[in-house]
């Protein structure tokens, strides 16, 4: 019998649910406060669990950790809870929070799907720590999470975020540097702006990216499998790259702006205001180009292309779709 990838995923979910059915759960909440120098840094490394970080106007850090563990019995769950080891180190200019792995945990392999002993053991190995931090707004963040969602808001300093499996929500960010990388999960960024001459980068392997109500000098978005949406955003330079997925972007061209959009398998939809000053270079290898503006479209090698100047051509837009259409639309009032 051959098991397809979707079949394996369904089987994995079903066996995981069965493994934890009826297990006892215990939890412990730990609250602590720390002080670091103004403009300091928080470095957090978590395994399984959600992370919530919010900027506030106080001069100290409020850390709340919710530790959770499961077991066949309450006693086993309590033992597993005691095994959770979170190292918190306080320095003058930084706070380091590091979750230590438990020695008897090991990485899952495909062969474990058919190992009854493995699933029996996993019933009581599950541990999780959720982190909730309130930090001074000018605290830089370096966050790494293996499994769990991350929510960051109200931070006015650089952010580096890495998530293996989980979603990321960011809002109210004011920073020169924003670097987000997800393996499996979606990113939603809103209501944010750069602090000066910022460069923001967001990359996902499997997951969509949605950006709205932001202002930044340079924005670099990349998704291997997932759509990219950019709404009501202002940027001088924009790079959008999608391997499998659609692109939707609303642009506000200004003199010197440079936009580069590329999709391997998917459509590109571009919205411009009426009367834009922009130079266009659009090409679809195996699709069509449809425009609300007056442009000359030529057929070429099974696809279509256009090189056109609208208005004075103060900005530049290059868009390429390998297997998809390109739509150039005028913004509706």
N, C-alpha and C positions, 0 to 999 in steps of 0.2 A: 504493500500500500504506500502510495506517495502522498506526503503531507505538504501542501502548498504553504507559502509564507503567511497568507491570511489565516489558513487553518492552524498553523503553529501559534499565531497570536491568540486566536480564540481558545485553543487548548491551554495555553499558558495562563490566560485570565481565569479560566474555569478552575484550573488546578490550584492557582493561587488563592482564589476565593474559598475553595474547599479546605485548603491548608489552614486558613485562619478562622473558619467557621467554628463558633463555640469557644474560641480561645478567651481566656481571662485577660483583662486589660487593667493596668495600673498606671498612674501618672504622678508626676511631682513637678510643682512650679517653683522655680528659683528666681528671685528678684535681687538685682545688685545694682549699685551705682558706682561710676568711675569718673575721674577727671583727667583730661588730657589738655595739652597746650592748645591755644586757639589756632585753628588751621591744621590740626593734627589729622590722624588717619585711623580708620578701623579696618582691620583685616580679619575676615571671617571665612573659615573653611568648614563646611557642613557636609554630612553624609545624606541621610534621609530626613526630610522635614521642610517645612515652609520657612521663608525668611521675609520679615517685614521690617523695613527701616524708614523712619520718618524724621525729617529735620525739624527742630524746634528752637525756641529762643533762649532756652536755659543753657548754662555753661557746663553742664555735666552730661554723662551718658547714662541712660536708664536701660538696663538689660534685663529682659524677662525670657527665661528659658522654660519651655514646657517639655519635660521628658516623659516619653511614653514607652511602655513595653508590654509584650504579650507573653502568655504561657498557657500550658494545659491546665495548670492550677494557679491560684493566686500566689502561692509561694514561689512557683517557678517564674511567674511574671515579676515578682519582687526581686528575685535573683538577677533577672535580666535587666531590670531597672538599675540595680547597683552596678552592673557592668558598664553602663553608659559613662564615658569619661570625656568631659569637655574641659580642655585646658584654657584658662583665661589669664593672660599676662598683661599687666599694666605697665606701660613705660611713660616717660614724660610727654612724648609727642605721638604716641600711638597705643591702641588697644588691640591685642591679638587674641582671637577666639578660634580655637582649633579643636575640632572633634576627632578624638582618637578612635581608630578602627578596633573592633573586638577581634582578638586573635583567632577565634574559631569561625569567623565569617570568611567565606570564600566567594569568588566570582562565579556567577551562573554560566553554564555551558549548555549547548543544545542537548547533550546526552543526559542532562539532569531531568529533562522532560519525562523520561521513562524510568527514572530511578525512584522507587517508592520510598526508600530510606531518606533520600534527599528531601522530599516533600514532607515527610514526617518530622524531620529535624527543623525545617523552616517554620513549622507551626509555632515554635516557641523561640525562634531566633529574631523575630521582628522587633526592631527598636527604632525610635524616631525622636528627634529633638526639633521643636519649632522655636525659632528665634524671633523676638520682637524687640527692636531697639529704637530708642529715641535719642538722637544725637544732635549736637550743635550744627547749625546749617552749613557752616564752612568746614565740615569734616569730610576729608577725602575717603572714598570707599574702595576696597578691593574684596570682592565677594566671589566665592566659589562654592557651588552646590552640586551634589551628585544627583539627588532625586528630590524634587519639590519645587513649588512655585516661589517666585521672588517678587516682592512689591517694594519699590523705592520711590519716595516722594519728598519734595521740599528740600533737596540737597543743592548747595551752592558751592560745589567743589568737584574735582575730577572723580569719575566712576569707572572702575573696571569690573565687569561682571562676566562670569562663566557658569553656565548651567548645562548639565548633561541631559537630564530628563525633567522638563518642567517649563512653565510659562514665565514670562517676565513682563511686569507692568511698571512703567516709569512715568512720573508726572511731576510738574513743578520743578524741573531740573534747570539750574543755571550753572553752566560749566564750560570751560575751554575744551576739556577732553572727556569723551564718552566712548567707551569700548565695550561692546556687548557681543557675546558669542554663545549661541545655543546649539546643542546637537539635535535634540528632539523637543520642540516646543515653539510657541508663537510669542512675538514681541509686540507690545502696544506702548507707544511713546506719545505723550500729549502734553500740551500746555507748558512747553519748555523753551529755553533760549540759551544761546552761548553767552559767556562772560566777556568775550573780547574777540579774538580771532580763532574761533573754535574749529575743531575737526571731530566729527562724530562718526563712528563706525558701528554698524549692526550687521551681524552675520548669523544665519541659521542654516542648518543642514536639512532638517525636515520641519518646516513650520513657516507660517506666514508672518509678514512684517506689516504693521499698520502704524503710520505716523501722521499726527494731525496737530495743528495749532502750534507750530514751532518756528523758531528763527535761529539760523546757524550759518556760519560762513561756508563750511564744507560738510557735505553729508554723503556718506558712502554706505549703501545698503546692498546686501547680497543674500540670496536664498537659493539653495540647491533644488529643493522641492517645496514650493509654496508661493503664494501670490504676494506682491508688494503693492501697498496702497499709500500714497502721500497726498494728504488733503490740507489745504489752507496752510501751506508752509512757505517760508522764505529762505532761500539759500543762494549763495553766489556760485558755488560749484556743487554739482550733483552727479553721482555715479550710481546707477541702478543695474544690477546684474541678476538675472533669473535663469536657471537651467530649465526647470519645468514649472511653469506658472505664469500668470498674467501680471501685467504692470498697469496701474492706474495712477496718474500723477497730475496734480494741478500746479501750474507754474505761474510765477509773477516775474517775467523777464525784466532785468535791468541791464544797463550798459555794462559790458564785461562779464556777464553771467555765462556760465559754461555748463551745459547739461549733456550727459552721456547715458543712454538707456540701451540695454541689450537683453533680449530674451531668446533662448534657444527653442523652446517649445511653449508658445503662449502668445497672446495678443498684447499689444501696447496701446493704451488709451491715454492721450495727452490733451489736457484742457488748458487753453490760453485765453486771456482777456481779449476784448475787442480791440482792434488796432494795435497789435503788438509790434515791437521793433525787434525782430529776431531773424537770424539766418538759419535755414533748415537744411538738413541732410538726412533724408529718411530712406530706408531700404528694407523691403520685405522679400526674402529669398523665395518663399513658396506661398505668398498670400497677396493681399491687395492693400492699397493705401486709400483711405477715404478721408476727405477733408471738408470742413465747413468754410475754410478760407480758399481763395483763388490760388491754386498751385497747378503746375504742369507735371502730370504723372506720366512716366514712361515705363513701358514694359521692358523687362530685361531678364533673360535666362529663366523664364517660368515665374518670375516675380515682378515686382514693381519698385520704382524708385523716383525720388524727386530731390532736386537741389534748387531751393527757392529762397529769396529774401522777402520778408514781410516788413513793410515800413522801412525804417533806416537800418535795420539789421544790427542793432547794437549788442544783442545777445546771440549765443550760438547753441543750437540743439542738434545732436546727432542721435538717431534711433535706428536700431537694427533688430529685425525679427527673423530668425531662421525659418521657423515653421509656425507662422501666425500672421495676423493682420495688424496694421497700424491705423489708428483712428486719431485724426487731429480735429479737435472740437473747440468751438467758441463757448466761453463761459456764459451761462444764462444769468440774467439779472434776478 
